[in-house]
Amino acid sequence: MNTITCLIVDDEPNAVQLLEDHIRKVPRLVLKQKCYDAFEALAFLQSDQADLLFLDIQMPGLSGMEMATFLNKEQRIIFTTAFANYALEGYEYNAIDYLLKPVTFKRFVQAINKAVLSFPAVMPVAPAENLPDYIFIKSGKQIIKIAYIDILFIEALKEYVNIVLPDGKVLAYKRMKDLEEQLPENFIRIHNSYIINIRHLEKIVDNHVMIGNMKLPVSSSCRPQLLAMINRRLL
């Protein structure tokens, strides 16, 4: 298989346009059809097919979750939604991935590479950015090289971020959102004020995570995505 055909199912035109733009940036992907509700998509699938569905969870009439129950169990699905609390429910449907809107291209490519694993004749897609294993941070008058693996977590402090390392902290004038876009996939936001490196996560206790001797809060909006990531690695 040289290409993967895609079907977008979403009632929001802006969300459809964003996914269409992402799909067109990946030569291996072919957009087969755009449907703006689940009934239209089911009608399309009665006479045609698509290798991969980008399926919005919350739609009027028939939700993405409800539509999924009508699909062949072999159908590959990537759920999309604006609501983080749907993440765990999405994984119950054996979805390949769960994308939170607005979907960044970097996160889109990560999901596509997961999907590619289920197509044995398709090679993985190149990352959106060939990220090195380090980042340069401007802190005051210094420019400091920091290896991603050394970052324990990142804390937002209004217009600054604190990058916490095993042997200290680096304070940088940078927005959390901008930094988040540059981080590899083993980093995850657990709170408006915290992004953690999952490699240093030791345990989850109630609504907190433990990283070394630090106890950090997990917000209710971020908890589903964190647990979904953990569940993919759960024995």
N, C-alpha and C positions, 0 to 999 in steps of 0.2 A: 504494500500500500504506500503510494507516494504522497497522497493527500489525505486530509481529514475533513470531511464535510461537516458543516456546523449549522445549527438551527438556533436562532435567538427567540426566546419567548418572554416578552416583558410588555407591560401596559404603559410604560413610561418612555416616550419618544427619545428623550435625552439619554436615558440609559441604553436604549437600543443603538443609538448613534455612536455612543462611546465604545460599546462592544464591537460594533461594525468596524470602527476605526482601528481598534486593536487587532481584529482578525485580519484586516487588509495589510497590516504591517508584517504579518508572518506568512511568507510565501507558501508554506505547506498547508495552510488552512484555506478552505473554500467556503464562503457563506452560501448556504443552499437556500435559506428562506428566513424572513423576519415575520414573526407573528405577534400580534398585540394582545392576544388573550389565549387562554389554554384551549378553548373550544376550537379556535382557528388552527392551533398547532396540532391537536388531535385529528382534525379533519385532514390536514396535510399529511400526517404520518400514516393515515389509512391507505394512501395511494403512493406515498414516496417514503424516503427514509433519510436520516442524517446520522453520521457517526457519533456526533457529540452535540448535546443540548446544553445551552446556557439558559437555565430555567429560573425565572424570578419566583420567589416563594410567595410573596403577598400580591395577589391579583384579584380583582372583583370577579364574582361568579364562580370560578373554580380556581383554587390556589395552586401554586406549583407543587406543593406537597400532595394535594389531592390528585393532580394530574399524574404525578409520578406513580400512583397506584394503578393507573391504567396502562402503563408502559411495560414493554417486555423487560424482564429482569436483566437482560444483557445490555439494555440501553445505557450508554454512558452519559452521566449527568454531572454538570457543574452548577450548583445552585448559586443564585445571586440574590442579595437583599440589602435593604438599607437598615435592617434591624439585627443587631448582633445577637439578640437572645434566641434567634432561630437556629444558631449554629449547630447545637447538639442534635436537635431534631432532624436537621438536614443530613447528618451523618448516619442516622438510623435508616435512611433510605439507601445506604451504600453508595452515596454520592462520591465522586472522585475528589471534589473539593468544594469549598464554600467561600464565596467572594463577597466581601462587604463593599457596598457602593459608597462613594464613586470608586470604581475599580481602576487602580493604577496599572500601567503597562507592565511594570516590573512584577506585580503580583499576578497579573494575567498570565505572563510567561511561566511563572512558577506552577500555576494550575495546569497549563497546557503540557508542561513536562511531566506532570503526574499522569495526565491522560495518556500521553504517548507510551508510557510503560505498559498500557493495556493493549497497545497495537504493536505486536512483535516485529513488524516489518518497517516501522517508522522510527527514524533516528530522533533523538531529543532536539528540541529547539534551542538555539543559542540563547544565553541569558540576555535580558534587556540591556544590561550593562555588564561588561566583563569586570566585575568588582575584584580588586586585589584583596589581600588578606589584611589590609591595614587602611587607616584613614589619617589624613593630616588635619589637625585642629589648631586654629589660631586662638591662643589664649594670652591676652594682654599683648606684650611685644614679642611673644614667642610663637613659633609654629612647631607643634609637637606631633611626632609620628606615633600613632597608637595602633597596636595590633587588635583586631576585632576579638580575638580569643581572650585577650586580657581584660576586656570590659565586663564588669560584673553587672552593672545596671546604669541607667541614665536617669537623672532626676531633673524635672523642669523647675526653673526658678524665675518666673516671669519672663523677662527677655533673654535669660541665660539658661544654659544647661550645665549640670554637674555630671561629668563622666567619671564614674567611680571605678577605680582599679584596685587590685589587691594591695598595692603599696601607696595608695593616696587618691586624690581627686584632681581633675582638670576642669577648670571653670572656663566656659566659652560663651561668647556672645552669639547665640544661634537659637533659632526657634526649634522647638521639639519636632514639629511636623516636618520641617526641612531636613533635619538630621535623620528622622525615621525613614525617609525616602531613600537614603543612601546605605542603609544597613542591610546586611544579608538576612536570609529567611529564618535564621535561628534566633533572631531578636523579635520580641513581641511586646506590644503595649498591654500593660495590666491595669493601668489607671491613667487618668489625664496627666498625672505628674510622674509616671514611671514607665520606662521601657526596660525589660530585663533580657539578659542573654540566657536563653533556655539551657545552655550548656552548664551554667553555674547554679541552676535551680536544684536545690537539695530536697525540698518537700513543700507540700501545700497543706496548710493547717487552717481549716475553716475558710475565712475570706482573706487569707494572707499567704505569702510565699516566703520561704526562708532561703536566703542566699548568704552563705557563711553565717555570721552571727547577726545579720540584718534581717529584720522582719518588715516586709513591705505589703501595703494593702492592695487588694484586688477589687476593682469596682464591679458592680453588678452588670454593667454594660460590656465589660471586657472579659469577664469570667467565662462565658460560653466559648469564645475563641481560644482562650488558654486551655480549657478542658478538652476542646476538640483537638488541639495540637498534642496534648498529653495522651489522649485516647488513641491517636495514630501510632503511638510508641508504647502503648500499654501491653504488658504481657499477661 
